Amino acid sequence: MTATDVRRLAEAALRWLSDNRDGFRLGDDALEPDADVNSSWKPLGELAQTCVCVRRHTAPGSALHDTASDLLDHAWHQTRDGALFLDLQRLEPCATYPLEVYAAFASGGLRHRAYEDFTAPLLRTRSWRTTELLPNRLLSILNSERRSGFTPHEAATAVLRRTWLGGLPEPWLFERTAGYTLTHVVYHLTDWGHDVHGVPADVAAYLDTWLPAWLDGCVETQHWDLCCELLAVAAGLPEPLSPELTEDAWAAVAQAQDDTGALTEMGRGPRGEEVLRVFANCYHSTLVAAFAATLTAARRPAGRSTDDTHRGVPA
């Protein structure tokens, strides 16, 4: 697949996300104590993050850039132009997810000064600095602090070595949970593909060696969500994998994507039936497909295919 082919896949994914933007709306219960963050704030933050990444790697006036800008405005409007973050942090002073979601918008230039003024003292508390988090989650907080204009309270390089990926584990012990953990470690180190040199050389070499095998496994099991996350990592390394090593995975993702642009998380359900093409089963994998495809197209020379590339040529 050429850069143009991959870009078209991203365009189709963004069209579906645009057509289904109502699924990202915050309900009236978004600030309720028992509200499900995973079905409200999390999807909205993921939409914002994807749109910011797409805008970074596309030219103004292009279909991808303009659609991403429109969706980012829609997502920001859902937060009442940032005012809901202040309400949310006041209700949950020790919660980290409000800052993580806000950081996605802040990295795209959308700021709410009152929220930042309120949050700044919280980030200086002993409670904030000693909250017990898994290392990959701590990397998310550190990157969120930086993107929101605060000084990270710990060095990311030290935290990296406490993650699964940072330990350079036995590659045959790779499984679903480890896969999602390692992809997000890379996202946080590189600020979602913005600073590809944030991955240390030994970690980049490890991923360069084993990503192709892990991608093959995802294709075999039709796990499109994790497949796209790994493809985003492949495109976000200091020296991205060459197209010939990701061609089969991209071809499989393109075949799995339907005519509307939607991509299901898994190809089939637990009993072998086709997964329903509904928002809950498609939104995250479609978001990641748009992110991975945009980053891949941006780092792949225009018009170049796997037939005229070789190992080490930027993908």
C-alpha positions, 0 to 999 in steps of 0.5 A, a space after each residue: 500500500 502506498 502512502 496515498 492508500 493508507 491516507 485513504 484508509 484514514 480518511 474513511 475512518 475519520 468520515 465514520 467518526 464524523 458521521 457518528 460524532 453523537 456517540 462521543 457526546 457527554 451525557 447529563 450525568 457526566 459529573 455524577 459520582 457513579 457515572 461511567 468514565 469509560 463510556 463518557 470521558 474516556 471516548 471523548 478524550 480519545 477522540 480529541 487525542 486522535 484529532 490532535 495527532 491527525 492535525 499535526 501530520 496533515 496539511 491545512 485544507 486537506 480532508 483529514 486536517 479539516 475533518 479532524 479540526 471539526 471533530 476537535 471543535 465538537 469534542 471541546 464544545 462537549 466540555 463547555 469549552 473546558 469549563 467542565 474540567 474545572 467542575 470535574 476536578 473540584 468534585 474529584 481533586 485526587 482523580 488523574 483522568 481529568 488532567 489526562 483528558 484535558 491534556 489532549 485538548 491542551 496539546 491542540 491549543 485549546 486551554 482553560 486557564 481557570 482549570 489550570 490555575 486550580 490544578 496547579 496547586 493540586 499537582 504540588 501536593 504529596 498526595 498527587 506525587 505519591 498516588 500509586 499507579 502502574 508505571 505505564 499510567 504514571 507515564 501518561 500522567 507525566 506526559 499530561 503534566 508536560 502537555 498542560 504546561 506543568 513541570 512533570 513531577 518525575 523523569 519519564 526515563 526512570 519510569 520507563 524501565 519499570 514498564 513491561 516494555 522497558 524491561 525488554 521482556 521475552 518476546 514470546 510472552 507477548 499477549 493482549 494486556 502486554 500489547 496494549 501496555 507497550 503501545 501506550 508506553 511508546 505513545 507517552 514517550 513520543 507524545 503520540 508520535 510527535 517526538 519519535 526520538 523519545 524512544 531509547 535506542 535499545 527499546 527501538 531496536 527491540 520493537 524493530 525486531 519483534 513488532 512484525 511477529 506480533 503484527 502477524 499474530 494480530 492479523 491471524 486472530 483478527 484483532 484489529 484494534 491491537 493491530 492498529 495500535 501496533 501499526 501506530 508504534 511501528 510508524 512512531 519509532 525513530 526509524 519506522 519499520 519499512 513498508 514491506 514489514 507492515 504491508 500484510 497488516 495494513 492490507 488486512 486492516 483495509 480489508 476488514 474496514 467496511 464501506 462506511 469506514 468503520 473497523 471492528 475491534 475484533 473480526 469475529 465474536 467469541 462464538 464465531 459470529 460477525 461482530 455487530 457494526 455498532 458504535 461500542 464495537 467500532 469507535 476505538 478501533 476506528 480511532 486508532 486506525 485513523 491515528 496509525 494510518 495518518 502517522 504512517 502516511 506522514 512518514 512514508 514517501 508519497 507514492 512509494 510501495 513495498 515493491 521499491 523499499 528495503 529495510 531501513 527506509 522510513 515507513 
